[in-house]
Amino acid sequence: MRTHSGGDLAVLTIIDACVPADQAHRLKRLRLEHPEVEIVKRAPWEALVPEPDGERIVVRWELGDLLDRLDELFTVVPGDGSVTG
């Protein structure tokens, strides 16, 4: 998993500019609640979710769909650092 250094802040700002206005609050909330999850827009949206034995990659074309899936994953095992959904 990559960590975000000061230099990555500009990259995140550009990525956030691609966020549909109706999803910006959800994306911000998820980033605050799960800072270990890296969410980027390449062609589709991608989330890299750390797990005890590696990481899970979630890919969706629409940000809302990606956030829906991440919400599902994080409600499966609340309070636990692992994602098992």
N, CA, C and O atoms as a GROMACS GRO file, in nm:
protein
  340
    1MET      N    1   0.084  -0.118   0.000
    1MET     CA    2   0.000   0.000   0.000
    1MET      C    3   0.088   0.123   0.000
    1MET      O    4   0.186   0.128   0.074
    2ARG      N    5   0.054   0.219  -0.080
    2ARG     CA    6   0.128   0.344  -0.084
    2ARG      C    7   0.071   0.439   0.019
    2ARG      O    8  -0.050   0.441   0.044
    3THR      N    9   0.159   0.518   0.078
    3THR     CA   10   0.112   0.622   0.168
    3THR      C   11   0.121   0.754   0.094
    3THR      O   12   0.200   0.769   0.001
    4HIS      N   13   0.041   0.848   0.136
    4HIS     CA   14   0.038   0.977   0.068
    4HIS      C   15   0.135   1.072   0.134
    4HIS      O   16   0.120   1.106   0.252
    5SER      N   17   0.235   1.115   0.059
    5SER     CA   18   0.329   1.215   0.108
    5SER      C   19   0.280   1.352   0.064
    5SER      O   20   0.179   1.362  -0.007
    6GLY      N   21   0.349   1.457   0.104
    6GLY     CA   22   0.310   1.592   0.067
    6GLY      C   23   0.301   1.610  -0.084
    6GLY      O   24   0.215   1.684  -0.132
    7GLY      N   25   0.388   1.542  -0.160
    7GLY     CA   26   0.386   1.555  -0.305
    7GLY      C   27   0.262   1.496  -0.369
    7GLY      O   28   0.223   1.536  -0.478
    8ASP      N   29   0.200   1.399  -0.302
    8ASP     CA   30   0.081   1.335  -0.357
    8ASP      C   31  -0.044   1.422  -0.342
    8ASP      O   32  -0.145   1.394  -0.406
    9LEU      N   33  -0.037   1.525  -0.258
    9LEU     CA   34  -0.154   1.609  -0.235
    9LEU      C   35  -0.201   1.674  -0.365
    9LEU      O   36  -0.322   1.684  -0.388
   10ALA      N   37  -0.109   1.717  -0.450
   10ALA     CA   38  -0.148   1.776  -0.578
   10ALA      C   39  -0.220   1.674  -0.665
   10ALA      O   40  -0.317   1.709  -0.733
   11VAL      N   41  -0.175   1.550  -0.663
   11VAL     CA   42  -0.240   1.444  -0.739
   11VAL      C   43  -0.382   1.424  -0.688
   11VAL      O   44  -0.475   1.411  -0.767
   12LEU      N   45  -0.398   1.419  -0.556
   12LEU     CA   46  -0.532   1.401  -0.499
   12LEU      C   47  -0.622   1.517  -0.535
   12LEU      O   48  -0.741   1.496  -0.559
   13THR      N   49  -0.570   1.638  -0.538
   13THR     CA   50  -0.651   1.754  -0.574
   13THR      C   51  -0.701   1.742  -0.717
   13THR      O   52  -0.817   1.773  -0.744
   14ILE      N   53  -0.616   1.698  -0.808
   14ILE     CA   54  -0.657   1.680  -0.947
   14ILE      C   55  -0.761   1.569  -0.957
   14ILE      O   56  -0.860   1.584  -1.029
   15ILE      N   57  -0.739   1.459  -0.887
   15ILE     CA   58  -0.835   1.349  -0.888
   15ILE      C   59  -0.969   1.397  -0.835
   15ILE      O   60  -1.074   1.365  -0.892
   16ASP      N   61  -0.967   1.474  -0.725
   16ASP     CA   62  -1.091   1.523  -0.667
   16ASP      C   63  -1.166   1.615  -0.762
   16ASP      O   64  -1.288   1.626  -0.752
   17ALA      N   65  -1.097   1.680  -0.853
   17ALA     CA   66  -1.163   1.765  -0.951
   17ALA      C   67  -1.250   1.683  -1.046
   17ALA      O   68  -1.341   1.736  -1.108
   18CYS      N   69  -1.221   1.553  -1.058
   18CYS     CA   70  -1.298   1.464  -1.143
   18CYS      C   71  -1.422   1.409  -1.073
   18CYS      O   72  -1.504   1.340  -1.135
   19VAL      N   73  -1.437   1.440  -0.946
   19VAL     CA   74  -1.547   1.383  -0.866
   19VAL      C   75  -1.677   1.454  -0.900
   19VAL      O   76  -1.684   1.577  -0.896
   20PRO      N   77  -1.781   1.377  -0.934
   20PRO     CA   78  -1.912   1.439  -0.956
   20PRO      C   79  -1.956   1.510  -0.828
   20PRO      O   80  -1.937   1.458  -0.718
   21ALA      N   81  -2.015   1.628  -0.843
   21ALA     CA   82  -2.051   1.711  -0.727
   21ALA      C   83  -2.138   1.636  -0.626
   21ALA      O   84  -2.122   1.654  -0.505
   22ASP      N   85  -2.229   1.551  -0.673
   22ASP     CA   86  -2.317   1.480  -0.581
   22ASP      C   87  -2.247   1.368  -0.504
   22ASP      O   88  -2.304   1.314  -0.410
   23GLN      N   89  -2.124   1.334  -0.541
   23GLN     CA   90  -2.050   1.227  -0.474
   23GLN      C   91  -1.934   1.280  -0.390
   23GLN      O   92  -1.872   1.203  -0.316
   24ALA      N   93  -1.904   1.409  -0.398
   24ALA     CA   94  -1.787   1.465  -0.330
   24ALA      C   95  -1.794   1.444  -0.179
   24ALA      O   96  -1.694   1.408  -0.118
   25HIS      N   97  -1.910   1.464  -0.119
   25HIS     CA   98  -1.924   1.448   0.026
   25HIS      C   99  -1.901   1.302   0.067
   25HIS      O  100  -1.834   1.275   0.167
   26ARG      N  101  -1.957   1.209  -0.009
   26ARG     CA  102  -1.938   1.066   0.022
   26ARG      C  103  -1.792   1.025   0.012
   26ARG      O  104  -1.742   0.951   0.096
   27LEU      N  105  -1.722   1.075  -0.092
   27LEU     CA  106  -1.582   1.042  -0.109
   27LEU      C  107  -1.500   1.099   0.008
   27LEU      O  108  -1.414   1.030   0.062
   28LYS      N  109  -1.528   1.222   0.046
   28LYS     CA  110  -1.456   1.284   0.157
   28LYS      C  111  -1.480   1.205   0.287
   28LYS      O  112  -1.386   1.181   0.362
   29ARG      N  113  -1.604   1.166   0.312
   29ARG     CA  114  -1.638   1.091   0.432
   29ARG      C  115  -1.563   0.957   0.436
   29ARG      O  116  -1.507   0.919   0.538
   30LEU      N  117  -1.564   0.886   0.321
   30LEU     CA  118  -1.497   0.757   0.317
   30LEU      C  119  -1.347   0.774   0.340
   30LEU      O  120  -1.286   0.694   0.412
   31ARG      N  121  -1.287   0.877   0.282
   31ARG     CA  122  -1.143   0.900   0.302
   31ARG      C  123  -1.112   0.932   0.448
   31ARG      O  124  -1.008   0.892   0.500
   32LEU      N  125  -1.201   1.004   0.515
   32LEU     CA  126  -1.180   1.036   0.656
   32LEU      C  127  -1.196   0.912   0.744
   32LEU      O  128  -1.118   0.891   0.837
   33GLU      N  129  -1.296   0.831   0.715
   33GLU     CA  130  -1.322   0.712   0.796
   33GLU      C  131  -1.224   0.599   0.769
   33GLU      O  132  -1.197   0.518   0.857
   34HIS      N  133  -1.170   0.593   0.646
   34HIS     CA  134  -1.080   0.483   0.608
   34HIS      C  135  -0.959   0.539   0.533
   34HIS      O  136  -0.946   0.519   0.412
   35PRO      N  137  -0.870   0.608   0.604
   35PRO     CA  138  -0.753   0.668   0.538
   35PRO      C  139  -0.659   0.565   0.477
   35PRO      O  140  -0.574   0.600   0.394
   36GLU      N  141  -0.672   0.440   0.516
   36GLU     CA  142  -0.586   0.335   0.462
   36GLU      C  143  -0.626   0.294   0.320
   36GLU      O  144  -0.549   0.227   0.251
   37VAL      N  145  -0.745   0.334   0.275
   37VAL     CA  146  -0.794   0.299   0.143
   37VAL      C  147  -0.752   0.406   0.043
   37VAL      O  148  -0.780   0.525   0.063
   38GLU      N  149  -0.687   0.365  -0.062
   38GLU     CA  150  -0.646   0.459  -0.167
   38GLU      C  151  -0.750   0.453  -0.279
   38GLU      O  152  -0.776   0.347  -0.335
   39ILE      N  153  -0.807   0.568  -0.311
   39ILE     CA  154  -0.909   0.576  -0.416
   39ILE      C  155  -0.855   0.668  -0.525
   39ILE      O  156  -0.819   0.783  -0.499
   40VAL      N  157  -0.850   0.616  -0.648
   40VAL     CA  158  -0.798   0.694  -0.760
   40VAL      C  159  -0.887   0.676  -0.883
   40VAL      O  160  -0.960   0.577  -0.895
   41LYS      N  161  -0.878   0.771  -0.972
   41LYS     CA  162  -0.948   0.760  -1.101
   41LYS      C  163  -0.842   0.742  -1.208
   41LYS      O  164  -0.764   0.832  -1.235
   42ARG      N  165  -0.842   0.626  -1.266
   42ARG     CA  166  -0.751   0.602  -1.379
   42ARG      C  167  -0.839   0.611  -1.503
   42ARG      O  168  -0.859   0.721  -1.555
   43ALA      N  169  -0.891   0.503  -1.552
   43ALA     CA  170  -0.998   0.508  -1.653
   43ALA      C  171  -1.126   0.484  -1.575
   43ALA      O  172  -1.212   0.571  -1.570
   44PRO      N  173  -1.141   0.364  -1.514
   44PRO     CA  174  -1.248   0.352  -1.413
   44PRO      C  175  -1.193   0.400  -1.279
   44PRO      O  176  -1.073   0.425  -1.265
   45TRP      N  177  -1.281   0.413  -1.181
   45TRP     CA  178  -1.240   0.444  -1.044
   45TRP      C  179  -1.187   0.317  -0.981
   45TRP      O  180  -1.241   0.209  -1.003
   46GLU      N  181  -1.080   0.328  -0.902
   46GLU     CA  182  -1.021   0.213  -0.835
   46GLU      C  183  -1.001   0.244  -0.688
   46GLU      O  184  -0.966   0.356  -0.651
   47ALA      N  185  -1.023   0.145  -0.605
   47ALA     CA  186  -0.994   0.155  -0.462
   47ALA      C  187  -0.903   0.039  -0.425
   47ALA      O  188  -0.931  -0.076  -0.458
   48LEU      N  189  -0.794   0.070  -0.356
   48LEU     CA  190  -0.702  -0.031  -0.307
   48LEU      C  191  -0.728  -0.043  -0.157
   48LEU      O  192  -0.700   0.050  -0.081
   49VAL      N  193  -0.781  -0.157  -0.116
   49VAL     CA  194  -0.824  -0.178   0.023
   49VAL      C  195  -0.729  -0.277   0.088
   49VAL      O  196  -0.725  -0.394   0.048
   50PRO      N  197  -0.652  -0.234   0.190
   50PRO     CA  198  -0.562  -0.328   0.257
   50PRO      C  199  -0.640  -0.436   0.331
   50PRO      O  200  -0.745  -0.411   0.390
   51GLU      N  201  -0.585  -0.557   0.327
   51GLU     CA  202  -0.642  -0.671   0.398
   51GLU      C  203  -0.527  -0.742   0.469
   51GLU      O  204  -0.411  -0.721   0.434
   52PRO      N  205  -0.557  -0.825   0.567
   52PRO     CA  206  -0.450  -0.893   0.642
   52PRO      C  207  -0.354  -0.973   0.554
   52PRO      O  208  -0.236  -0.984   0.586
   53ASP      N  209  -0.403  -1.027   0.443
   53ASP     CA  210  -0.316  -1.110   0.359
   53ASP      C  211  -0.280  -1.043   0.226
   53ASP      O  212  -0.238  -1.111   0.133
   54GLY      N  213  -0.295  -0.913   0.217
   54GLY     CA  214  -0.262  -0.841   0.094
   54GLY      C  215  -0.351  -0.721   0.077
   54GLY      O  216  -0.367  -0.642   0.170
   55GLU      N  217  -0.409  -0.706  -0.041
   55GLU     CA  218  -0.503  -0.598  -0.063
   55GLU      C  219  -0.608  -0.640  -0.164
   55GLU      O  220  -0.586  -0.728  -0.246
   56ARG      N  221  -0.721  -0.575  -0.156
   56ARG     CA  222  -0.832  -0.600  -0.247
   56ARG      C  223  -0.841  -0.478  -0.339
   56ARG      O  224  -0.828  -0.364  -0.294
   57ILE      N  225  -0.862  -0.502  -0.466
   57ILE     CA  226  -0.881  -0.393  -0.561
   57ILE      C  227  -1.026  -0.395  -0.607
   57ILE      O  228  -1.075  -0.496  -0.657
   58VAL      N  229  -1.094  -0.282  -0.588
   58VAL     CA  230  -1.233  -0.268  -0.630
   58VAL      C  231  -1.235  -0.169  -0.746
   58VAL      O  232  -1.181  -0.059  -0.734
   59VAL      N  233  -1.296  -0.207  -0.857
   59VAL     CA  234  -1.298  -0.123  -0.976
   59VAL      C  235  -1.442  -0.102  -1.021
   59VAL      O  236  -1.518  -0.198  -1.035
   60ARG      N  237  -1.480   0.022  -1.043
   60ARG     CA  238  -1.612   0.056  -1.094
   60ARG      C  239  -1.599   0.176  -1.188
   60ARG      O  240  -1.514   0.262  -1.166
   61TRP      N  241  -1.681   0.182  -1.289
   61TRP     CA  242  -1.679   0.294  -1.382
   61TRP      C  243  -1.736   0.420  -1.320
   61TRP      O  244  -1.689   0.530  -1.349
   62GLU      N  245  -1.837   0.406  -1.235
   62GLU     CA  246  -1.900   0.522  -1.172
   62GLU      C  247  -1.856   0.533  -1.027
   62GLU      O  248  -1.854   0.433  -0.955
   63LEU      N  249  -1.821   0.653  -0.983
   63LEU     CA  250  -1.778   0.673  -0.846
   63LEU      C  251  -1.886   0.630  -0.747
   63LEU      O  252  -1.855   0.567  -0.646
   64GLY      N  253  -2.010   0.663  -0.774
   64GLY     CA  254  -2.119   0.623  -0.684
   64GLY      C  255  -2.125   0.473  -0.665
   64GLY      O  256  -2.148   0.425  -0.554
   65ASP      N  257  -2.103   0.397  -0.772
   65ASP     CA  258  -2.103   0.250  -0.763
   65ASP      C  259  -1.984   0.202  -0.678
   65ASP      O  260  -1.998   0.108  -0.599
   66LEU      N  261  -1.869   0.266  -0.695
   66LEU     CA  262  -1.751   0.229  -0.616
   66LEU      C  263  -1.776   0.257  -0.468
   66LEU      O  264  -1.748   0.172  -0.384
   67LEU      N  265  -1.830   0.374  -0.437
   67LEU     CA  266  -1.858   0.409  -0.298
   67LEU      C  267  -1.963   0.316  -0.238
   67LEU      O  268  -1.953   0.279  -0.121
   68ASP      N  269  -2.064   0.279  -0.317
   68ASP     CA  270  -2.165   0.182  -0.270
   68ASP      C  271  -2.098   0.050  -0.232
   68ASP      O  272  -2.128  -0.005  -0.126
   69ARG      N  273  -2.010   0.001  -0.316
   69ARG     CA  274  -1.942  -0.127  -0.290
   69ARG      C  275  -1.853  -0.116  -0.167
   69ARG      O  276  -1.849  -0.208  -0.085
   70LEU      N  277  -1.780  -0.005  -0.153
   70LEU     CA  278  -1.695   0.012  -0.036
   70LEU      C  279  -1.778   0.021   0.092
   70LEU      O  280  -1.740  -0.034   0.195
   71ASP      N  281  -1.892   0.089   0.085
   71ASP     CA  282  -1.982   0.093   0.201
   71ASP      C  283  -2.025  -0.048   0.240
   71ASP      O  284  -2.029  -0.082   0.358
   72GLU      N  285  -2.056  -0.131   0.141
   72GLU     CA  286  -2.094  -0.271   0.168
   72GLU      C  287  -1.979  -0.345   0.235
   72GLU      O  288  -2.000  -0.417   0.333
   73LEU      N  289  -1.858  -0.328   0.182
   73LEU     CA  290  -1.743  -0.399   0.238
   73LEU      C  291  -1.717  -0.359   0.383
   73LEU      O  292  -1.688  -0.444   0.467
   74PHE      N  293  -1.728  -0.230   0.411
   74PHE     CA  294  -1.695  -0.184   0.546
   74PHE      C  295  -1.807  -0.205   0.646
   74PHE      O  296  -1.783  -0.193   0.766
   75THR      N  297  -1.927  -0.236   0.602
   75THR     CA  298  -2.032  -0.266   0.697
   75THR      C  299  -2.041  -0.415   0.727
   75THR      O  300  -2.113  -0.455   0.818
   76VAL      N  301  -1.969  -0.496   0.651
   76VAL     CA  302  -1.970  -0.641   0.673
   76VAL      C  303  -1.904  -0.674   0.807
   76VAL      O  304  -1.957  -0.756   0.883
   77VAL      N  305  -1.790  -0.611   0.837
   77VAL     CA  306  -1.718  -0.637   0.961
   77VAL      C  307  -1.690  -0.502   1.028
   77VAL      O  308  -1.577  -0.455   1.023
   78PRO      N  309  -1.791  -0.439   1.089
   78PRO     CA  310  -1.769  -0.307   1.146
   78PRO      C  311  -1.668  -0.311   1.261
   78PRO      O  312  -1.670  -0.402   1.344
   79GLY      N  313  -1.582  -0.210   1.264
   79GLY     CA  314  -1.484  -0.200   1.370
   79GLY      C  315  -1.362  -0.288   1.355
   79GLY      O  316  -1.265  -0.274   1.430
   80ASP      N  317  -1.365  -0.378   1.260
   80ASP     CA  318  -1.253  -0.468   1.235
   80ASP      C  319  -1.172  -0.409   1.119
   80ASP      O  320  -1.230  -0.356   1.024
   81GLY      N  321  -1.040  -0.417   1.127
   81GLY     CA  322  -0.956  -0.362   1.021
   81GLY      C  323  -0.962  -0.440   0.892
   81GLY      O  324  -0.914  -0.392   0.790
   82SER      N  325  -1.018  -0.560   0.894
   82SER     CA  326  -1.022  -0.642   0.774
   82SER      C  327  -1.151  -0.622   0.697
   82SER      O  328  -1.253  -0.581   0.752
   83VAL      N  329  -1.145  -0.653   0.570
   83VAL     CA  330  -1.261  -0.647   0.484
   83VAL      C  331  -1.283  -0.787   0.432
   83VAL      O  332  -1.194  -0.846   0.371
   84THR      N  333  -1.402  -0.842   0.457
   84THR     CA  334  -1.424  -0.981   0.418
   84THR      C  335  -1.548  -1.000   0.334
   84THR      O  336  -1.594  -1.113   0.317
   85GLY      N  337  -1.604  -0.894   0.281
   85GLY     CA  338  -1.728  -0.905   0.206
   85GLY      C  339  -1.712  -0.952   0.067
   85GLY      O  340  -1.811  -0.965  -0.006
   0.00000   0.00000   0.00000
